[in-house]
Amino acid sequence: MTNTKKYTLYLGVILVAIIALSLIISKTYTTETQIDIAAPKNVVFNAINDIKTQARWNSLLISDTSARVEYPGSTVGSGSSCEYTGSEIENGVIKIISSHENDSIIIVRTPLGKKESHLVYFMETKDSTSTTLRVVATKNSGFLSNLVKFISKWKLKKTIKKDLEYLNTLIDERYHQNLYSGYKIEEINPGPKFFITHRAEVAIENINQYYTQNISALYQKALNANIVVSGMPCGLFYTWDETKLKSDMAAALPTLAQLNNIPETNSESILAKPALKITFRGDKTKSGQAHNAMGDFMKDRSLLMDVPMIEEYVTDPSKESDPDKWVTNVIYYYTKK
């Protein structure tokens, strides 16, 4: 037998052995990582359970500055998902498969045309102010690549560690700095407030029109009745129904005392009590993200909104035409659960 035939035979035996070994060895690999986070368990849960936060702590999305994320449906809890695209990363989908209140969340990440990653986040209370977050990640390798899956396992663990570093930073901002989606939330203790108002149930798309028409009418009534307007005009919101697309709201002018005798107006009195405030800068019709940030803050701290919610319009559009320079104080009164 010639050397060439020998080498060919040896190579064939090696290839058969490699193939047989790949068929025998499991293609599934699992890695486990954990981190201690200085925040209560429900705060950690809320951050992970909201798919919108992925853009802040998913290291894959952060690595590509061109990454765009879209949300086709619900963004919180089981069934919520996002679709991402980017010039430097594969397109893909991230989906929350299941979530169990303040306990565990299962998330699946599926890059287009590649194997999905199955991640389970377990939250355990370490003490009253900190949480141990444990992540168990499972992924399947392909044929032959399972022979070196220890490399893939190392890469997956490294990615999850990076994710958790970003997540820890996000939670620190939210819980310790009161910073949600870039909005600083202040805890305030305003004194009693009094308003004359025009109140109605209004289609959400008509709110700006209703407010503009009625705030002008209120100024005229205040002028006619020699009433001192004691602050900036406000919108008061009692309900916000996304299903019916309607809001029970009022155009309102602050006064020095409760006034019940002004024809064709309503009155509103709010006792002195604690509240939360966001200073929103920009077109007041685009303040939705600020309201979402306030809702996330209250959820983390187990607070309930006490109506009415107030939007205080600090800037007079007749004097400042640039909407980017408008200032609105978004104020939420609250009670504790």
MIPAGU-804168 format. One record per residue (C-alpha): chain; residue in one letter; x, y, z. Coordinates in nm, 4 decimals. Each point is the difference from the previous one (the first is absolute). Example, Ala and Ser with C-alpha at 12.3 -4.5 7.8 and 13.67 -1.06 7.14 Angstrom:
2
<A A <1.2300 -0.4500 0.7800>>
<A S <0.1370 0.3440 -0.0660>>
end
This chain:
337
<A M <0.0000 0.0000 0.0000>>
<A T <0.1405 0.3340 -0.1048>>
<A N <0.0457 0.2887 0.2406>>
<A T <-0.2712 0.1940 -0.1852>>
<A K <-0.2507 -0.2772 0.0561>>
<A K <0.1030 -0.0266 0.3644>>
<A Y <-0.0473 0.3715 0.0563>>
<A T <-0.3340 -0.0081 -0.1782>>
<A L <-0.1115 -0.2902 0.2182>>
<A Y <0.1147 0.1740 0.3170>>
<A L <-0.1761 0.3193 -0.1035>>
<A G <-0.3174 -0.1925 -0.0740>>
<A V <0.0103 -0.1671 0.3396>>
<A I <0.0502 0.3363 0.1690>>
<A L <-0.2898 0.1556 -0.1910>>
<A V <-0.2276 -0.2912 0.0863>>
<A A <0.1008 0.0320 0.3649>>
<A I <-0.0670 0.3747 -0.0024>>
<A I <-0.3417 -0.0488 -0.1591>>
<A A <-0.0875 -0.2792 0.2413>>
<A L <0.1146 0.2110 0.2942>>
<A S <-0.2105 0.2953 -0.1180>>
<A L <-0.3032 -0.2257 -0.0285>>
<A I <0.0535 -0.1296 0.3518>>
<A I <0.0803 0.3228 0.1833>>
<A S <-0.2956 0.2156 0.1037>>
<A K <-0.0467 0.3185 -0.2011>>
<A T <-0.1550 0.1813 0.2980>>
<A Y <0.2114 0.2068 0.2333>>
<A T <-0.0951 0.1982 0.3096>>
<A T <0.1691 0.2750 0.1957>>
<A E <-0.0941 0.1629 0.3305>>
<A T <0.0852 0.3526 0.1139>>
<A Q <-0.1095 0.2102 0.2957>>
<A I <0.0326 0.3523 0.1342>>
<A D <-0.1067 0.1838 0.3151>>
<A I <-0.2023 0.3139 -0.0729>>
<A A <-0.0596 0.2741 0.2584>>
<A A <-0.3751 0.0224 -0.0474>>
<A P <-0.3090 -0.1929 0.1192>>
<A K <-0.1108 -0.3038 -0.1942>>
<A N <-0.3081 0.1627 -0.1548>>
<A V <0.2166 0.2802 -0.1450>>
<A V <0.2278 -0.2523 -0.1691>>
<A F <-0.3008 -0.1950 -0.1250>>
<A N <-0.1680 0.3090 -0.1455>>
<A A <0.3131 0.1018 -0.1897>>
<A I <0.0380 -0.3404 -0.1671>>
<A N <-0.3737 -0.0556 -0.0515>>
<A D <-0.0259 0.3110 -0.2210>>
<A I <0.1303 -0.0873 -0.3468>>
<A K <0.0620 0.3705 -0.0726>>
<A T <0.2953 -0.0016 0.2398>>
<A Q <0.1895 -0.2468 -0.2214>>
<A A <0.1413 0.2934 -0.1944>>
<A R <0.1682 0.1144 0.3237>>
<A W <0.1514 -0.3250 0.1248>>
<A N <0.0233 -0.2465 -0.2884>>
<A S <0.3702 0.0159 -0.0894>>
<A L <-0.0657 -0.1141 -0.3581>>
<A L <-0.2296 0.2971 -0.0662>>
<A I <0.2314 0.2399 0.1824>>
<A S <0.2975 -0.1145 -0.2082>>
<A D <-0.1603 0.1301 -0.3221>>
<A T <-0.0734 0.3723 0.0101>>
<A S <-0.2152 -0.0397 -0.3126>>
<A A <-0.2267 -0.2593 0.1680>>
<A R <-0.3716 0.0696 -0.0247>>
<A V <-0.2597 -0.1716 0.2177>>
<A E <-0.3724 -0.0268 -0.0752>>
<A Y <-0.2802 -0.1283 0.2214>>
<A P <-0.2791 -0.1745 -0.1934>>
<A G <-0.2343 -0.0422 0.2966>>
<A S <0.0037 -0.0134 0.3787>>
<A T <0.3288 0.1013 0.1613>>
<A V <-0.0450 -0.1398 0.3520>>
<A G <-0.0273 -0.3573 0.1228>>
<A S <-0.0640 -0.3331 -0.1685>>
<A G <-0.0345 0.0212 -0.3771>>
<A S <0.1640 0.3415 -0.0345>>
<A S <0.2721 0.0260 -0.2614>>
<A C <0.2197 0.2295 -0.2028>>
<A E <0.1583 -0.0250 -0.3435>>
<A Y <0.3443 0.1458 -0.0555>>
<A T <0.2089 0.0895 -0.3039>>
<A G <0.3474 0.1443 -0.0408>>
<A S <0.2853 0.0427 -0.2429>>
<A E <0.2527 -0.1810 0.2204>>
<A I <-0.2184 -0.2691 0.1583>>
<A E <-0.2343 -0.2675 -0.1310>>
<A N <-0.3688 0.0892 -0.0033>>
<A G <-0.2032 -0.1868 0.2554>>
<A V <-0.2788 -0.0259 0.2549>>
<A I <-0.0009 0.0093 0.3800>>
<A K <-0.3076 -0.1385 0.1723>>
<A I <-0.1134 -0.0499 0.3594>>
<A I <-0.1375 -0.3537 0.0031>>
<A S <-0.1261 0.0073 0.3572>>
<A S <0.0302 0.2087 0.3139>>
<A H <-0.0921 -0.0824 0.3573>>
<A E <-0.0495 0.3026 0.2252>>
<A N <0.3233 0.0949 0.1794>>
<A D <0.1343 -0.3528 -0.0456>>
<A S <0.1192 -0.0985 -0.3469>>
<A I <-0.0111 0.1043 -0.3651>>
<A I <0.0757 -0.2070 -0.3090>>
<A I <0.1306 0.1883 -0.3042>>
<A V <0.0876 -0.1418 -0.3417>>
<A R <0.2379 0.1851 -0.2313>>
<A T <-0.0116 -0.1112 -0.3631>>
<A P <0.2448 0.1538 -0.2494>>
<A L <-0.1236 -0.0447 -0.3584>>
<A G <0.1239 -0.3322 -0.1396>>
<A K <0.1880 -0.0960 0.3157>>
<A K <-0.0556 -0.2107 0.3087>>
<A E <-0.2169 0.1560 0.2701>>
<A S <0.1177 0.0680 0.3540>>
<A H <-0.2313 -0.1040 0.2810>>
<A L <0.0560 0.2085 0.3154>>
<A V <-0.1658 -0.0436 0.3392>>
<A Y <0.0355 0.2837 0.2522>>
<A F <-0.0508 -0.1012 0.3625>>
<A M <-0.0396 0.2729 0.2654>>
<A E <0.0716 -0.0757 0.3639>>
<A T <-0.0192 0.2484 0.2871>>
<A K <0.3412 0.0432 0.1605>>
<A D <-0.1209 0.2534 0.2571>>
<A S <-0.2536 0.2830 0.0151>>
<A T <0.1980 0.2184 -0.2393>>
<A S <0.1789 -0.2437 -0.2315>>
<A T <-0.0713 -0.2904 -0.2328>>
<A T <0.1997 -0.2897 -0.1368>>
<A L <-0.0732 -0.0421 -0.3695>>
<A R <0.0927 -0.3385 -0.1455>>
<A V <-0.0073 -0.0642 -0.3748>>
<A V <-0.0072 -0.3491 -0.1495>>
<A A <0.0619 0.0111 -0.3751>>
<A T <-0.0439 -0.2939 -0.2377>>
<A K <0.0899 -0.0211 -0.3676>>
<A N <0.0486 -0.2678 -0.2647>>
<A S <0.3090 -0.0279 -0.2181>>
<A G <0.0027 -0.1428 -0.3498>>
<A F <0.1387 -0.3226 -0.1435>>
<A L <0.3783 -0.0228 0.0578>>
<A S <0.0041 0.3394 0.1768>>
<A N <-0.1201 -0.1855 0.3094>>
<A L <0.3509 -0.1427 0.0217>>
<A V <0.1267 0.3444 0.1000>>
<A K <-0.3129 0.1189 0.1790>>
<A F <0.2143 0.0952 0.3004>>
<A I <0.1058 0.3031 -0.2064>>
<A S <-0.3634 0.0899 -0.0748>>
<A K <-0.0847 -0.0509 0.3660>>
<A W <0.2790 0.2388 0.1022>>
<A K <-0.1225 0.2618 -0.2496>>
<A L <-0.3598 -0.0325 0.1225>>
<A K <0.1036 0.0404 0.3628>>
<A K <0.2089 0.3049 -0.0905>>
<A T <-0.2976 0.1567 -0.1798>>
<A I <-0.2333 -0.0580 0.2949>>
<A K <0.2508 0.1497 0.2432>>
<A K <0.0117 0.3115 -0.2170>>
<A D <-0.3810 0.0109 -0.0114>>
<A L <-0.0173 -0.0148 0.3780>>
<A E <0.2505 0.2833 0.0372>>
<A Y <-0.2205 0.2215 -0.2194>>
<A L <-0.3127 -0.1176 0.1836>>
<A N <0.1579 0.0853 0.3351>>
<A T <0.0775 0.3518 -0.1270>>
<A L <-0.3572 0.0422 -0.1254>>
<A I <-0.1505 -0.1089 0.3312>>
<A D <0.2364 0.2274 0.1936>>
<A E <-0.1215 0.2942 -0.2104>>
<A R <-0.3633 -0.0890 0.0551>>
<A Y <-0.0020 -0.0959 0.3656>>
<A H <0.2752 0.2154 0.1516>>
<A Q <0.0052 0.3011 -0.2314>>
<A N <-0.3749 0.0164 -0.0805>>
<A L <0.0957 0.0175 -0.3690>>
<A Y <-0.2401 -0.1758 -0.2369>>
<A S <0.0369 0.0162 -0.3788>>
<A G <0.2111 0.3105 0.0470>>
<A Y <-0.2580 0.1797 0.2183>>
<A K <0.0939 0.1042 0.3529>>
<A I <-0.2915 -0.0581 0.2370>>
<A E <-0.0261 0.2359 0.2968>>
<A E <-0.1865 -0.0712 0.3219>>
<A I <-0.1831 0.3203 0.0997>>
<A N <-0.2466 0.1165 0.2650>>
<A P <-0.2193 0.2665 -0.1628>>
<A G <-0.2450 0.2021 0.2056>>
<A P <-0.3763 -0.0009 -0.0657>>
<A K <-0.1053 0.0908 -0.3536>>
<A F <-0.3230 0.1576 -0.1249>>
<A F <-0.1217 0.0250 -0.3591>>
<A I <-0.2877 0.1202 -0.2110>>
<A T <-0.0505 -0.2448 -0.2836>>
<A H <-0.1872 -0.1062 -0.3086>>
<A R <-0.0275 -0.3787 0.0273>>
<A A <-0.1278 -0.2610 -0.2459>>
<A E <0.0625 -0.3449 -0.1441>>
<A V <0.2047 0.0674 -0.3112>>
<A A <0.1279 -0.2161 -0.2841>>
<A I <0.3754 -0.0339 0.0473>>
<A E <0.0672 0.1330 -0.3495>>
<A N <-0.1962 0.3181 0.0858>>
<A I <0.1590 0.0767 0.3369>>
<A N <0.2286 0.2768 -0.1245>>
<A Q <-0.2872 0.1703 -0.1846>>
<A Y <-0.2315 -0.0278 0.3012>>
<A Y <0.2646 0.1385 0.2337>>
<A T <0.0893 0.2953 -0.2244>>
<A Q <-0.3622 0.1070 -0.0483>>
<A N <-0.0991 -0.0324 0.3642>>
<A I <0.3076 0.1492 0.1630>>
<A S <-0.0635 0.3199 -0.1984>>
<A A <-0.3611 0.0032 0.1209>>
<A L <0.1155 -0.0475 0.3604>>
<A Y <0.2410 0.2926 -0.0218>>
<A Q <-0.2858 0.2167 -0.1254>>
<A K <-0.2300 -0.1079 0.2839>>
<A A <0.2755 0.0645 0.2556>>
<A L <0.0517 0.3467 -0.1459>>
<A N <-0.3714 0.0784 0.0061>>
<A A <-0.0321 -0.1136 0.3622>>
<A N <0.3205 0.1739 0.1202>>
<A I <0.1510 -0.3333 0.1005>>
<A V <0.3741 -0.0158 0.0640>>
<A V <0.1597 -0.2829 -0.1962>>
<A S <0.2677 -0.1269 0.2377>>
<A G <0.2170 -0.2065 -0.2327>>
<A M <0.0425 -0.1585 -0.3401>>
<A P <-0.2889 -0.1638 -0.1907>>
<A C <-0.0394 -0.3740 0.0433>>
<A G <-0.1587 -0.3090 -0.1427>>
<A L <-0.1590 -0.2263 0.2620>>
<A F <-0.0450 -0.3659 -0.0931>>
<A Y <-0.2318 -0.2348 0.1892>>
<A T <-0.0080 -0.2978 -0.2382>>
<A W <0.1890 -0.1121 -0.3094>>
<A D <-0.1796 -0.2827 -0.1817>>
<A E <0.2148 -0.1509 -0.2762>>
<A T <-0.2824 -0.2363 -0.0976>>
<A K <-0.2667 0.2673 -0.0525>>
<A L <0.2662 0.2577 -0.0972>>
<A K <-0.1569 0.2505 0.2386>>
<A S <0.1099 0.2014 0.3021>>
<A D <-0.1944 0.1651 0.2798>>
<A M <0.1988 0.3231 0.0191>>
<A A <-0.0232 0.3705 0.0704>>
<A A <0.1571 0.3237 -0.1116>>
<A A <0.0846 0.1758 0.3262>>
<A L <0.1190 0.3322 0.1418>>
<A P <0.1485 0.0118 0.3528>>
<A T <-0.1608 0.2398 0.2479>>
<A L <0.0815 0.1166 0.3514>>
<A A <-0.3052 -0.1684 0.1559>>
<A Q <-0.2854 -0.2292 -0.0905>>
<A L <-0.2550 0.1798 -0.2183>>
<A N <-0.3401 -0.1591 -0.0571>>
<A N <-0.1972 0.2992 -0.1276>>
<A I <0.1505 0.0603 -0.3446>>
<A P <-0.2695 -0.0624 -0.2639>>
<A E <0.0566 -0.2846 -0.2477>>
<A T <0.3118 -0.1275 0.1758>>
<A N <0.0882 -0.2833 0.2342>>
<A S <0.2352 0.0184 0.2968>>
<A E <0.2687 -0.2372 0.1223>>
<A S <0.1789 -0.0067 0.3361>>
<A I <0.2993 -0.2175 0.0785>>
<A L <0.1224 -0.0374 0.3568>>
<A A <0.3657 0.0322 0.0895>>
<A K <0.1531 -0.3441 -0.0470>>
<A P <0.3160 -0.1603 -0.1404>>
<A A <0.0464 -0.0151 -0.3749>>
<A L <0.2510 -0.0831 -0.2728>>
<A K <0.1180 0.2366 -0.2703>>
<A I <0.1723 -0.0261 -0.3366>>
<A T <0.1116 0.3134 -0.1811>>
<A F <-0.0707 -0.0791 -0.3647>>
<A R <0.1626 0.2102 -0.2718>>
<A G <-0.1543 -0.0016 -0.3456>>
<A D <-0.3376 -0.0022 -0.1702>>
<A K <-0.2516 -0.0812 0.2734>>
<A T <-0.1912 -0.2309 -0.2365>>
<A K <0.3057 -0.2287 -0.0063>>
<A S <0.0349 -0.0520 0.3751>>
<A G <-0.1112 -0.3648 -0.0117>>
<A Q <0.3452 -0.1381 0.0817>>
<A A <0.0162 0.2199 0.3106>>
<A H <-0.3325 -0.1439 0.1189>>
<A N <0.1278 -0.3527 -0.0672>>
<A A <0.3122 0.0783 0.2035>>
<A M <-0.2177 0.1208 0.2871>>
<A G <-0.2045 -0.3193 -0.0183>>
<A D <0.3165 -0.2130 0.0173>>
<A F <0.1227 0.1967 0.3029>>
<A M <-0.3292 -0.0490 0.1824>>
<A K <-0.0113 -0.3702 -0.0850>>
<A D <0.3490 -0.0547 0.1417>>
<A R <-0.1020 0.1671 0.3255>>
<A S <-0.3501 -0.1520 0.0251>>
<A L <-0.1770 0.3368 -0.0309>>
<A L <-0.3490 0.0695 -0.1350>>
<A M <-0.0922 0.3173 -0.1863>>
<A D <-0.2443 0.2313 0.1767>>
<A V <-0.1993 0.2048 -0.2535>>
<A P <0.0105 0.2477 -0.1481>>
<A M <0.3360 -0.0178 -0.1745>>
<A I <0.1200 0.3511 -0.0841>>
<A E <0.1831 0.1355 -0.3010>>
<A E <0.1128 0.3535 0.0845>>
<A Y <0.0891 0.1952 -0.3143>>
<A V <0.2848 0.2281 0.1028>>
<A T <0.0692 0.1434 -0.3444>>
<A D <-0.2431 0.2310 -0.1794>>
<A P <-0.0035 -0.1092 -0.3681>>
<A S <-0.1046 0.3521 -0.1031>>
<A K <0.3350 0.1262 0.1325>>
<A E <0.2170 -0.2984 -0.0948>>
<A S <-0.0767 -0.1489 -0.3410>>
<A D <0.2623 -0.2770 0.0092>>
<A P <-0.1633 -0.3148 0.1493>>
<A D <0.3438 -0.1420 0.0853>>
<A K <0.0350 0.2767 0.2608>>
<A W <-0.3372 -0.0539 0.1678>>
<A V <0.0031 -0.1179 0.3617>>
<A T <-0.2738 -0.2106 0.1591>>
<A N <-0.0078 -0.1179 0.3609>>
<A V <-0.1554 -0.3463 0.0162>>
<A I <-0.1330 -0.0531 0.3541>>
<A Y <-0.1389 -0.3231 0.1460>>
<A Y <-0.1549 -0.0212 0.3449>>
<A Y <0.0228 -0.3467 0.1517>>
<A T <-0.0981 -0.2327 0.2775>>
<A K <0.1842 -0.3085 0.1220>>
<A K <-0.1383 -0.3467 -0.0580>>
end
